[in-house]
């Protein structure tokens, strides 16, 4: 089973990257590919730029990566209650290739933040909109107070309740084999 994991953030030290990768690796026997959306950076989307550039290679490659995966795990960083500009731009360009961006793939959607809010606003937005873009959302989990619940040295969740939720989400994906 091929799992595609990424953080919807362009922060090189993204805690959302850590939680997406951690959760993907809970799926036993899976081949995990973790993307960095910085590798898919493009000009800001506009109709004029689309007419000028067509479909950028980065958007086509991102869409192809989604298509090659058996399942997807995304962790959303929250900027002012919504998606990061970097992710939204990548998503906008990719949706112009095909509105069914997620290609009916089973998905686990996550979010985390340093504080107790856990990125819950962006996760709710992502969870509610994902089916319109052909996502089969199997689980949606927000992880509050990342640094209190994740040990950076061992790359492990330290909160047993959160650990159980992430394992249950991973099991939903692994049962699809």
KERO-757819 format. One record per residue: residue in one letter; x, y, z of N, C-alpha, C in turn. Coordinates in pm, whole numbers, plus 50000, padded with zeros to 5 digits. Example, Ala and Ser with C-alpha at 12.3 -4.5 7.8 and 13.67 -1.06 7.14 Angstrom:
% residues 2
A513194943150780512304955050780513204967050780 S512854977550708513674989450714512905000350787 
% end
This chain:
% residues 177
X500854988350000500005000050000500895012450000 X500615021649909501395033949900500615045349966 X501235051450066500635062450140501375075250104 X500625085450067501175098650042500835107350163 X501845113250224501655121750341502285135350315 X501615145750362502205159150353501525168650449 X502255179250480501705190150559501255200950462 X500115206750490499605217850410500245230750463 X501575230650461502375241550514503705241950441 X504245253850422505555254950360506645257850464 X506315256450591507285258250699508235246350699 X509515248950687510525238150682510575230250813 X510155236150924510155229551054508715226151096 X507845223851002506415222151027506095210651124 X505365214051228504885203651319503785195451251 X503095201251154502095193851079502765183350991 X503925186350941504705176450866505045164550957 X505455167651078505825157151174504625148051206 X503465153951228502305145851267501755138051147 X501835143651027501395136350906502295124250883 X503595126550889504555115750868504435105150977 X504295109351100504135100051212502915091051190 X501795097051156500555089451138500665080051019 X501245084550910501405075950792502235063650826 X503235065450910504105054150945503485044651047 X502295047751096501565038451182500915027351100 X500835029250970500195019450882501225008550850 X501024997050908501984986150896502164981750751 X503434980250714503764975350582503574985250469 X503204997550502502945007550398504255013450347 X504235016950220505315024450158504905039150168 X505565046750255505175060650282506055070150203 X505425079050130506135090050063505635102950126 X506555110450183506195123150246506665134550157 X505715142550114506005153850026506275166550107 X507025175450047507235188950098506605198149993 X505565205550032504895213749930505765225149878 X506905227649943507855237249888508365232849752 X508335219949725508785214749596507775217549485 X506625223149521505545225649425505155240449422 X506105248949456505835263249461505605268749321 X504585277149309504215283149180503805297749202 X503705305449094503185319049109501775318649167 X501355329549229499985330149280498995327949167 X498015319649195497025316349092496165328549059 X495905330248933494895339748883494505334948744 X493345339148698492905335348563493885340148457 X494435352148478495395357648383496665349048377 X497165345048495498375336748497498095322948436 X496905317848459496565304948400496555305948248 X496015316748193496025318648048497455319947995 X498285326448072499675328548032500515315848047 X500355308548159501225297148190500635283548156 X499325283048142498695269948128498705262948262 X498935250048259498995242248383500465239948418 X500945246248525502355244548560502725230048589 X503945226648555504455213148576504335208848722 X504555218248816504465214748958503065209848994 X502035216448941500655212248970500375198648908 X500865196348787500655183248723501355172148802 X502575174948850503315164948929502605162149061 X502075172349127501355170549253500105162149229 X499365165149125498165157449091498535142849062 X499635140848993500105127248962500475119749090 X501145126449184501505120049311500255115249384 X499225123449384497965119449448497395107249376 X497415107449245496885096249167497635083249189 X498915083849217499735071849237499565065849376 X498985073249469498845068549607497595060049623 X497665050849720496485043149758495675050449864 X496335058849943495665066750046496525078950076 X495895089150136496555101950160496345106150305 X497415111450364497325117450497497835131650486 X496975141250523497325155350517497145161350655 X498105169450697497945177050821497995191850785 X496945198850826496755212850789497265222350897 X498175231250858498555242350944497475252950929 X497275260451034496225270751031496865284551037 X496525292750939496945306850937495675315250942 X495505322451049494335331151065493025323651042 X492955311451091491725303651088491485295850961 X492415296450867492185289450739493485283550686 X493445279050560494605272950496495775282550487 X496985276950483498155285150455498075289750309 X498665301150280498655306350143499375296650048 X500455290450095501215281250010500355269249969 X499635263350064498785251850031497625256149942 X496985267049976495815271549900496195274149755 X497365279849732497805282449595498055269349520 X498725259849584498955246849522497635239949492 X496725240349586495415234249567494665240949451 X494685254249446493985261449339494515257649201 X495835257449186496415253549057496045239049022 X496115230249121495835216149096494385213949061 X493495221349125492055219749098491685224148956 X492555231748892492305235848753492655224548656 X493465215248698493755203348618492525194348620 X492005192248741490825184048759490235187648895 X488965191148899488335194949026488365183449126 X488475171249077488545159549165489995157549209 X490525167649273491935168049314492345155249385 X491505150349477491895139049561491555125449500 X490955125449382490825113549298490215101549370 X489235104249457488495093949531489385085649623 X490505091149666491425084049755490915084749899 X491075073749974490785074350117491805083650184 X491315091750278492165101850339491975102550489 X493045105850558492995109850698493445124350700 X492595132850758492895147050768493245150350913 X494335157650929494845161051061495115176051068 X495275180751190495815194151213496435194251352 X497385203151370497975205151502498475219451509 X498715223851631499275237051655499955236851790 X500775246951818501425247351948500435249552064 X499305255652034498335258952138497165249352144 X496235252052234495095243152255494075243252141 X494135253052052493175253751942493355242851840 X494545237651825494905225951744494645227351594 X494425239451546494125240851403492735235951370 X491855235651468490525229951450489695237251344 X489885250151329489105257651229489455253351087 X490745252651056491135248550922490775233850898 X490895225551000490535211450985489055209950954 X488215217751020486775217150992486485221450848 X487155231850804486985236450665487425225650568 X488595219950592489125209550503488225197250501 X487765193050617486915181150628485585183350556 X485025195250571483735198150507483845199750356 X484965204850308485095207250164485675195550087 X486425186950153487145176150085486255167449995 X485055163550037484225155249949483875161949815 X483845175149812483575182249687484735180949589 X485885176649640487085175049558487505160449552 X486495151549565486655137049549487565130749653 X487405134849778488135128549888487195119149962 X487705107850000486985098250082487565099350223 X487045108650302487595111550434487215100450531 X488225093350580488025082350674488105086950819 X488895097350845489025102650981489535117050974 X489195124551077489595138451090489955140851237 X491225143951263491695144851401492555157451419 X492235165151521493085176551555493865173251682 X495135177051682496035174151793496405187451860 X495875189951979496175202552048497585202552109 X498065214352137499305216252215500395206352173 X500775207152048501705197651989502905194552079 X503565204752128504815202652202504585196152338 X503355196452387503015189352512502655174852485 X502345171552360501835158252327502705150352230 X503845155952191504725149452095506165151452140 X506905140752151508315141352189509155142252061 X509785153552041510575155851920511805146951911 X512375143352024513575134852022513265120751976 X512175115152025511825101351989510835100751872 X510325112451830509285112951725508095104251762 X507605106051884506495097951935505435106852000 X504185102951985503095109052060503235104652205 X503055113852297503185110552440501835109952511 X500775113952444499435113952501498705101352452 X498335092552544497755079652504496405081152434 X495615091052471494315093152405494515097152258 X495435106252234495735110352096496335098652020 X497225091252085497835079452022496745069551976 X495755067252060494665058152025493895063151903 X493625076251899492895082051785493685080551655 X494975083451661495805082451541495945067951495 X496095058851590496155044651555494845039851493 X493725044351546492425040551490492285045851347 X492745058051323492705063751188493605055851093 X494795052351140495725044451057495115030851026 X494435025051121493805011951102492705012750995 X491965023850992490935025550889491535025050749 X492735030750736493435030550607494015016750580 X494665010750679495294997650656494274986750628 X493064988250676492004978350649491534978750503 X491974988750428491564989950288492404981550195 X493474975650247494394967750163493654956650090 
% end
